[in-house]
């Protein structure tokens, strides 16, 4: 009786004019006037103003030709002298070749050597022989001018192709990057034959760790999403959902910031790019770019909080001459990264106010919406449509039974996964193991728990036909053989984005060959000039972070960190804090500035959303990055807890 009454009540409710009106609003997007084409000044004005502002600031601080660069003070001169003496002392030491062979050339340099092991001097010698996991071999002197120019032209040509892939043939970024890498290998071999360049070991410049990490994360993400409908992945997606556009964007930014600091920015954007696009489709938004920018920009900014937030931070900690602890890193970054995150969020809300605050008439009304809870008619219509869809979905879909055993298993595995990340276990091994465990669980669940799909034939009227029987030559019925299940290799493993791995392999080859020419190093030395020996001192620090930002977008941030480690082997912990902050925030400047940006664009395009392009990213990315970079640099130069001297070099003893 209750079921009959409920069905009758639902039928009456769904037939009422009020419900039909709300349902029609849910089914059709809110009618809007035809959107006007954005003017050039509205689109590029903030970016041009930011570029002009940063040039004006540096000219005011350093002078038009660098005439205001201060001379080195006594502390800086003493530090310079100590560094030269330490380097010469290391070069004068006798090489213990047999000990090096026993130790292994690829063994990580121990940071705390006892006096019996040689102490600080032996530690310095090993670093001079082998910097962490990156051997810096300068081969720029083996290139002719013709070779350097040719390699640079090829690199910048493919850099433009990767930045604007739609301007040319529809090959896509993975194909362009792989073609560029192969072209670079061929050109380097030709240069070797004609005597204009050295041998190019392409396999050596391919950094395998990010490839292993991406593969493991893609495997883990696929199984978290596919294992169960309504499981952990769907519940996570629902937690980010909200009928109010700006609140949905704010939730994405908060999740991306916290997740990137805890896990790593590449993993966060890889997991949530599809979720963000799905939310945009669910709400029928006309422009998904603000939400994808909310994910990508905050993933880059939030990863600057911790030493495990991104690859360049991990590399900095391993290559720094002095020890940098996890708490020291975090304490230095809290203030500048928080300021950069707030600036980025405010600028995103302002730049895309028409999408995030539909119907608002200006900044003041947007502030009233955020802080007073006001609503415009368009926002109210969106909320009504959202709740109408929810009512309809509840009536159609089966009621949720809460957390199933499979969702609980996923939670346990994800928790273990995050703990392994936090305690410093190898992220590549951890991610691949997580994906492998989920693969085994999914296969077992599909074989022993999920119902087998029934193969039923139907007639023309849609009636089920009885199963066909087969007989042998003697008229005996043949028992049908049990159908084999489709394997994971035929289903889920085919969904791994191998094109994304090809994209990074091609970029590694392009960047590695370009770095061999010495052009990035020459640009850095030429640009820094008299600021090279006082790069993190005011006012040189503001020019230094700008040079790092440019290099990070041209030659990628990880090679820039490697170059600085080889060029300034005794950089202080405070120097590395400024490098980390600038190289990370620089990822928001252009599409190629960060691997996270490329992952977001690739993952969104895979599901049909191609709004996240270089042309649409730059008008917001340039002003947001420059303002966030300079505000954070100013705060970090004023408030920092890392010493401005090298403890192991003995510079701090003089202060």
C-alpha positions in Angstrom: 0.0 0.0 0.0 2.8 2.4 0.9 4.6 1.6 -2.4 1.4 2.3 -4.3 0.8 5.6 -2.5 4.4 6.7 -3.1 4.1 5.9 -6.7 0.8 7.8 -6.9 2.3 10.8 -5.1 5.3 10.8 -7.4 3.1 10.6 -10.5 1.0 13.6 -9.2 4.1 15.6 -8.3 5.8 15.0 -11.7 2.6 15.9 -13.5 2.2 19.2 -11.6 2.9 22.4 -13.6 5.4 23.6 -11.0 7.5 20.4 -11.3 7.3 20.6 -15.1 8.5 24.2 -15.0 11.5 23.3 -12.9 12.2 20.2 -14.9 12.2 22.2 -18.1 14.7 24.6 -16.5 16.9 21.7 -15.6 16.7 20.2 -19.1 17.5 23.3 -21.0 20.3 25.7 -20.2 19.4 29.2 -19.0 18.8 31.4 -22.0 21.4 34.1 -22.3 21.9 37.0 -24.7 24.4 36.4 -27.5 27.9 36.7 -26.0 29.9 39.6 -27.3 33.3 39.0 -28.7 36.0 39.9 -26.1 38.0 42.9 -27.1 41.8 42.8 -27.4 42.2 45.2 -24.5 39.9 43.1 -22.3 41.7 39.9 -23.1 45.3 40.9 -23.2 45.2 44.2 -21.2 46.1 42.7 -17.8 48.9 40.6 -19.3 50.4 43.6 -21.1 50.1 45.8 -17.9 51.8 43.1 -15.8 54.7 42.8 -18.3 55.1 46.6 -18.4 54.9 46.7 -14.6 57.6 44.1 -14.0 59.9 45.8 -16.5 59.4 49.1 -14.7 60.1 47.6 -11.3 63.4 46.1 -12.4 64.4 49.3 -14.3 63.7 51.3 -11.1 65.6 48.9 -8.9 68.6 48.1 -11.1 68.7 51.0 -13.6 68.2 50.8 -17.4 71.6 49.3 -17.9 72.2 47.7 -14.5 74.0 50.7 -13.1 72.2 50.5 -9.8 73.5 47.0 -9.0 75.2 47.3 -5.6 78.8 46.1 -5.1 79.4 42.9 -3.2 79.6 43.5 0.6 82.2 42.0 2.9 80.1 38.9 3.7 79.5 38.1 0.0 83.1 38.6 -0.8 84.2 36.3 2.0 81.6 33.7 0.8 82.9 33.9 -2.7 86.5 33.4 -1.5 85.5 30.4 0.6 83.7 28.8 -2.3 86.8 29.2 -4.6 89.1 27.8 -1.9 86.8 24.8 -1.3 86.6 24.0 -5.0 90.4 24.3 -5.4 90.9 22.1 -2.3 88.6 19.5 -3.7 90.4 19.6 -7.1 93.7 19.2 -5.4 92.6 16.1 -3.5 93.7 12.7 -4.8 90.9 10.7 -6.5 90.3 7.4 -4.7 89.2 5.6 -7.9 88.9 2.2 -6.3 86.7 3.5 -3.5 84.5 5.2 -6.1 84.1 2.0 -8.0 83.3 0.1 -4.9 80.8 2.7 -3.8 79.2 2.8 -7.3 79.1 5.8 -9.5 75.3 5.9 -9.3 75.0 5.7 -5.6 73.5 8.7 -3.9 75.9 11.0 -2.1 75.8 10.6 1.6 75.0 13.8 3.4 76.4 13.0 6.8 79.9 11.5 6.5 81.9 10.8 9.7 85.4 12.0 10.1 86.7 8.5 9.4 84.8 8.7 6.0 86.3 12.1 5.2 83.7 14.5 6.6 82.6 17.6 4.7 85.6 17.5 2.3 84.9 14.0 1.2 81.2 14.9 0.9 82.1 17.9 -1.3 84.5 15.8 -3.4 81.8 13.2 -4.1 79.3 16.0 -5.0 81.9 17.5 -7.3 82.4 14.1 -9.0 78.7 13.2 -9.0 75.8 15.6 -8.2 73.1 13.4 -6.8 71.4 11.6 -9.7 72.4 14.1 -12.3 75.8 14.1 -13.9 76.4 17.5 -15.4 78.8 17.2 -18.4 79.4 20.5 -20.1 79.9 19.7 -23.8 79.0 23.2 -25.2 82.6 23.8 -26.2 82.3 20.8 -28.6 79.7 22.6 -30.7 80.5 24.9 -33.5 78.5 28.2 -33.9 76.6 26.6 -36.7 75.7 23.6 -34.5 74.4 25.7 -31.7 72.3 27.9 -34.0 70.8 24.9 -35.8 69.9 23.0 -32.6 68.4 26.2 -31.0 66.3 26.9 -34.1 65.0 23.3 -34.2 64.2 23.5 -30.5 62.3 26.8 -30.7 60.5 25.6 -33.8 59.1 22.6 -32.0 58.5 24.7 -28.9 56.2 26.9 -31.0 54.5 23.8 -32.5 53.9 22.4 -29.0 52.6 25.7 -27.7 50.2 26.2 -30.6 49.5 22.7 -32.0 46.3 23.8 -33.8 48.1 26.3 -36.0 49.6 23.6 -38.1 48.7 20.0 -39.1 46.3 18.2 -36.7 49.0 15.9 -35.3 48.6 16.6 -31.6 51.2 17.4 -28.9 52.4 13.8 -28.4 53.1 13.3 -32.1 54.8 16.8 -32.3 57.0 16.1 -29.3 58.0 12.6 -30.5 58.7 13.9 -34.0 60.8 16.7 -32.5 62.8 14.2 -30.4 63.4 11.9 -33.3 64.4 14.9 -35.5 66.8 16.1 -32.8 68.5 12.7 -32.7 68.9 12.6 -36.5 70.2 16.2 -36.6 72.7 15.6 -33.8 74.0 12.5 -35.6 74.5 14.5 -38.8 76.3 17.3 -36.8 78.6 14.6 -35.3 79.4 13.3 -38.8 80.3 16.7 -40.2 82.2 17.7 -37.1 79.9 20.4 -35.8 78.8 18.7 -32.6 79.5 15.9 -30.0 77.9 12.5 -29.5 74.3 12.7 -28.3 73.2 10.0 -25.9 69.4 10.4 -26.2 68.7 7.6 -23.7 70.6 9.5 -21.0 68.5 12.6 -21.2 65.2 10.7 -20.8 64.4 11.0 -17.1 62.6 7.7 -16.3 61.2 8.6 -12.9 58.4 10.9 -14.1 57.4 8.3 -16.8 57.2 5.5 -14.2 55.2 7.9 -11.9 52.8 8.9 -14.6 52.2 5.3 -15.6 51.5 4.2 -12.1 49.2 7.1 -11.4 47.2 6.5 -14.6 46.8 2.9 -13.7 45.7 3.7 -10.2 43.3 6.4 -11.4 41.7 4.2 -14.0 40.9 1.4 -11.5 39.7 3.8 -8.9 37.2 5.1 -11.4 36.2 1.8 -13.1 36.1 -0.6 -10.2 32.6 0.3 -9.0 29.8 2.7 -10.0 29.0 5.0 -7.1 32.3 4.1 -5.4 35.1 6.3 -4.0 35.8 8.1 -7.3 32.1 9.1 -7.8 31.8 10.2 -4.1 34.9 12.3 -4.5 33.4 13.9 -7.6 30.1 14.6 -5.8 32.0 16.3 -3.0 33.3 18.9 -5.4 29.9 19.5 -6.9 27.9 22.6 -6.1 25.1 24.5 -7.8 26.9 27.8 -7.4 29.6 28.3 -10.0 32.1 30.2 -7.8 31.8 27.8 -4.9 32.4 24.8 -7.3 35.6 26.6 -8.5 36.7 27.4 -4.9 36.2 23.7 -4.0 38.4 22.6 -6.9 41.1 25.1 -5.9 41.1 24.1 -2.3 41.3 20.4 -3.2 44.0 21.0 -5.8 46.1 23.1 -3.4 46.0 20.7 -0.5 46.4 17.6 -2.7 49.4 19.0 -4.6 51.2 19.8 -1.3 50.5 16.4 0.1 51.0 14.1 -2.9 52.4 15.8 -6.0 50.9 18.2 -8.5 51.1 15.9 -11.5 49.2 13.1 -9.7 46.4 15.5 -8.6 45.8 16.9 -12.0 46.0 13.5 -13.6 43.3 12.2 -11.2 40.9 15.2 -11.2 41.1 16.6 -14.8 38.4 14.2 -15.9 36.4 14.9 -12.8 36.4 18.7 -13.5 35.3 18.1 -17.1 32.5 15.8 -16.0 31.3 18.5 -13.6 31.3 21.0 -16.4 29.3 18.7 -18.6 26.8 17.9 -15.7 26.1 21.6 -15.3 26.1 22.4 -19.0 28.6 25.3 -18.5 29.4 27.2 -21.7 33.1 27.7 -20.8 35.0 25.1 -18.8 38.3 27.1 -18.9 37.8 28.8 -15.5 37.4 25.4 -13.8 40.4 23.8 -15.6 42.5 26.9 -14.7 41.3 26.5 -11.1 42.7 23.0 -11.1 46.0 23.6 -13.0 47.1 26.9 -11.5 46.4 25.9 -7.9 48.1 22.5 -8.5 51.3 24.4 -9.5 51.0 26.9 -6.7 50.1 24.5 -4.0 52.9 22.2 -4.9 55.4 24.9 -3.8 54.4 24.3 -0.1 56.4 21.1 0.4 59.6 19.5 -0.9 57.6 16.6 -2.3 55.0 18.7 -4.1 56.7 18.7 -7.5 59.8 17.2 -9.2 61.9 20.3 -9.1 61.5 20.6 -5.3 62.6 17.0 -4.9 65.6 17.7 -7.0 66.5 20.8 -5.1 66.6 19.0 -1.8 68.8 16.3 -3.2 71.2 18.7 -5.0 71.4 21.4 -2.3 74.9 21.5 -0.6 73.4 22.1 2.8 70.7 20.0 4.5 67.1 21.2 4.0 64.5 19.5 6.3 60.8 19.0 5.5 59.7 21.4 8.3 62.3 24.1 7.2 61.0 23.9 3.7 57.4 24.2 4.7 58.0 27.1 7.2 59.7 29.2 4.5 56.9 28.6 2.0 53.8 29.1 4.1 53.6 32.8 3.8 54.6 33.4 0.1 52.7 30.4 -1.3 49.5 31.4 0.7 49.8 34.9 -0.7 50.3 33.6 -4.2 47.3 31.2 -3.8 45.0 34.1 -2.6 46.1 36.4 -5.4 45.6 33.6 -8.0 42.1 32.9 -6.7 41.1 36.6 -6.6 42.3 37.2 -10.1 40.5 34.1 -11.4 37.2 35.3 -9.9 37.7 38.7 -11.3 38.9 37.7 -14.8 36.1 35.1 -15.2 33.4 36.9 -13.2 30.8 36.5 -16.0 31.2 32.7 -15.9 31.6 32.3 -12.2 29.1 34.9 -11.1 26.4 34.8 -13.9 24.2 37.9 -14.0 26.5 40.0 -11.8 27.1 43.6 -12.9 30.5 44.3 -11.4 33.2 43.6 -8.8 31.2 45.0 -5.9 28.2 42.8 -6.7 30.6 39.8 -6.9 31.9 40.7 -3.4 28.4 40.8 -2.1 27.7 37.4 -3.6 30.8 35.9 -1.9 30.6 37.5 1.5 26.8 38.2 1.9 25.3 35.2 0.1 23.4 37.3 -2.4 22.1 35.6 -5.5 21.4 36.9 -9.0 18.3 35.6 -11.0 20.6 33.6 -13.2 22.2 32.0 -10.2 18.8 31.1 -8.6 17.8 29.5 -11.9 20.9 27.4 -11.9 20.3 26.3 -8.3 16.7 25.4 -9.1 17.8 23.4 -12.1 20.5 21.6 -10.1 18.0 20.6 -7.4 15.4 19.5 -10.0 18.0 17.2 -11.6 18.8 15.7 -8.2 15.2 15.0 -7.5 14.7 13.4 -10.8 17.9 11.3 -10.5 16.9 10.1 -7.0 13.5 8.9 -8.4 15.2 7.1 -11.4 18.3 5.7 -9.8 18.5 3.1 -7.1 19.0 4.5 -3.6 22.6 4.6 -2.4 23.5 1.9 0.1 26.5 3.8 1.5 30.0 2.6 1.5 30.4 -0.8 -0.1 33.2 -3.2 0.8 35.0 -2.3 -2.4 34.8 1.4 -1.6 36.3 0.7 1.9 39.1 -1.3 0.3 39.8 1.6 -2.0 39.9 4.0 1.0 42.4 1.7 2.8 44.6 1.4 -0.3 44.5 5.2 -1.0 45.4 5.9 2.7 48.4 3.5 2.5 49.4 5.1 -0.8 49.4 8.6 0.8 51.3 7.4 3.8 54.0 5.9 1.6 54.2 9.2 -0.2 54.4 11.2 3.1 57.2 9.0 4.7 59.4 9.4 1.6 59.1 6.0 -0.1 59.9 5.9 -3.8 56.9 7.6 -5.5 57.3 5.6 -8.7 57.3 2.2 -7.0 54.4 3.2 -4.7 52.2 4.4 -7.5 52.9 1.3 -9.7 52.3 -1.0 -6.8 49.0 0.7 -6.0 47.9 0.3 -9.6 48.9 -3.4 -9.7 47.1 -4.2 -6.5 43.9 -2.5 -7.8 44.2 -4.4 -11.0 44.3 -7.7 -9.2 41.3 -6.7 -7.0 39.3 -5.6 -10.0 40.0 -8.8 -11.9 39.0 -10.9 -8.9 35.9 -8.9 -8.4 34.9 -9.2 -12.0 35.5 -13.0 -12.0 34.0 -14.0 -8.6 31.6 -11.1 -7.6 30.2 -9.3 -10.5 27.3 -11.0 -12.4 28.2 -12.5 -15.7 26.7 -10.6 -18.7 23.9 -12.6 -20.3 23.9 -13.0 -24.0 20.2 -13.0 -25.1 18.8 -12.8 -28.6 15.5 -11.0 -29.3 12.9 -11.2 -32.0 11.5 -8.3 -34.1 9.0 -7.4 -31.4 11.6 -7.3 -28.6 10.7 -10.6 -27.0 13.6 -12.7 -25.6 14.3 -15.9 -27.6 15.2 -19.1 -25.9 18.9 -20.1 -26.1 19.9 -22.0 -29.2 20.8 -25.6 -28.8 23.4 -27.4 -30.9 23.6 -31.1 -31.7 26.4 -33.4 -33.0 26.1 -35.9 -35.9 24.5 -38.5 -33.7 21.8 -36.1 -32.5 23.2 -35.6 -29.0 23.0 -32.1 -27.5 26.3 -30.3 -27.2 26.8 -28.6 -23.9 27.9 -25.0 -24.5 31.4 -24.2 -23.3 31.9 -21.6 -20.5 32.7 -18.3 -22.1 36.1 -16.9 -21.1 36.2 -13.5 -19.4 37.8 -10.6 -21.2 41.2 -9.9 -19.6 42.5 -6.7 -18.1 45.0 -6.4 -20.9 42.1 -6.2 -23.4 40.1 -3.6 -21.4 41.5 -1.4 -18.7 45.2 -1.4 -19.6 44.3 -0.1 -23.1 42.9 3.1 -21.4 46.4 4.1 -20.2 47.4 7.3 -22.0 50.5 6.1 -23.7 50.4 9.2 -25.8 51.1 11.3 -22.7 54.2 9.2 -22.0 55.3 9.8 -25.6 54.8 13.5 -25.1 57.2 13.6 -22.1 59.8 11.4 -23.8 59.9 13.7 -26.8 60.2 16.8 -24.6 63.1 15.2 -22.6 65.0 14.6 -25.8 64.4 18.1 -27.1 65.3 19.8 -23.9 68.3 17.6 -23.3 69.8 18.4 -26.7 69.1 22.1 -26.3 70.8 22.2 -22.9 73.9 20.6 -24.4 74.5 23.6 -26.5 75.0 25.8 -23.4 72.6 28.4 -24.7 70.4 28.4 -21.5 73.5 28.8 -19.4 74.8 31.6 -21.6 71.5 33.4 -21.4 71.5 33.1 -17.6 75.0 34.4 -17.2 74.4 37.2 -19.7 71.1 38.2 -18.1 72.3 38.1 -14.5 75.5 40.1 -15.1 76.6 41.7 -11.9 73.8 40.0 -10.0 75.2 36.5 -10.5 77.1 36.5 -7.1 74.2 38.1 -5.2 71.2 36.7 -7.0 68.9 36.4 -4.0 69.8 39.7 -2.4 67.6 42.8 -2.8 67.3 44.3 -5.4 68.9 41.5 -7.6 66.4 38.9 -6.4 63.5 40.5 -8.4 65.5 40.3 -11.6 66.7 36.8 -10.7 63.2 35.3 -10.3 62.2 36.9 -13.6 65.2 35.2 -15.4 64.3 31.9 -13.7 60.7 32.3 -14.8 61.7 32.8 -18.4 64.1 29.9 -18.5 61.6 27.6 -16.8 59.1 28.3 -19.6 61.7 27.9 -22.4 63.9 25.1 -21.1 61.6 23.6 -18.4 62.0 24.0 -14.6 63.8 20.7 -13.8 66.7 21.3 -16.3 67.0 24.9 -14.9 67.4 23.5 -11.4 70.0 21.1 -12.6 71.9 23.9 -14.4 71.9 26.1 -11.2 73.1 23.2 -9.1 76.1 22.8 -11.4 76.7 26.5 -11.8 76.3 27.4 -8.1 77.2 24.2 -6.2 77.5 26.1 -2.9 74.1 27.9 -3.1 72.7 28.6 0.4 69.4 27.1 1.6 67.8 30.5 1.2 69.0 30.7 -2.4 67.2 27.4 -3.1 64.0 28.6 -1.4 63.9 31.5 -3.9 64.7 29.1 -6.8 62.0 26.7 -5.7 59.3 29.3 -5.3 60.1 31.1 -8.6 60.5 27.9 -10.7 57.3 26.5 -9.4 55.1 29.6 -9.7 56.6 30.1 -13.2 54.7 27.0 -14.3 51.5 29.1 -14.5 53.0 31.6 -17.0 52.4 29.5 -20.2 51.1 26.1 -21.2 54.6 24.6 -21.5 55.8 26.0 -18.1 54.6 23.0 -16.2 54.0 19.3 -16.8 50.7 19.7 -14.8 49.4 22.1 -17.5 50.2 19.6 -20.2 48.5 16.8 -18.3 45.3 18.9 -17.8 45.1 19.9 -21.5 45.8 16.3 -22.6 43.3 14.7 -20.2 40.6 17.2 -21.0 41.1 16.8 -24.8 40.8 13.0 -24.3 37.2 13.4 -23.2 36.3 16.0 -25.8 37.1 19.3 -24.0 39.6 21.4 -26.0 39.1 24.7 -24.3 42.4 24.5 -22.3 44.8 25.9 -25.0 47.9 28.1 -25.0 46.0 31.0 -26.5 43.3 30.9 -23.8 45.7 30.1 -21.0 48.2 33.0 -21.5 45.9 36.0 -21.0 45.2 34.9 -17.5 48.4 33.0 -16.7 50.8 35.9 -17.5 49.3 38.5 -15.1 48.5 36.0 -12.4 52.0 34.5 -12.4 53.8 37.8 -12.4 51.8 39.4 -9.6 51.9 36.2 -7.5 55.6 35.7 -8.2 56.7 39.2 -7.1 54.4 39.4 -4.1 55.6 36.0 -2.9 59.3 36.9 -3.6 58.9 40.1 -1.6 57.4 38.2 1.4 60.0 35.4 1.2 62.9 38.0 1.1 61.4 39.7 4.2 60.4 36.6 6.2 62.4 33.4 5.8 63.9 30.9 8.2 66.6 29.3 6.1 70.1 30.8 6.6 71.6 33.1 3.9 74.9 31.3 4.4 76.2 27.8 3.9 76.7 25.9 7.2 78.9 23.1 5.6 81.0 25.7 3.9 81.6 27.5 7.2 80.2 30.8 6.1 77.7 31.0 9.0 80.6 30.8 11.5 81.6 34.3 10.6 78.2 35.8 11.4 
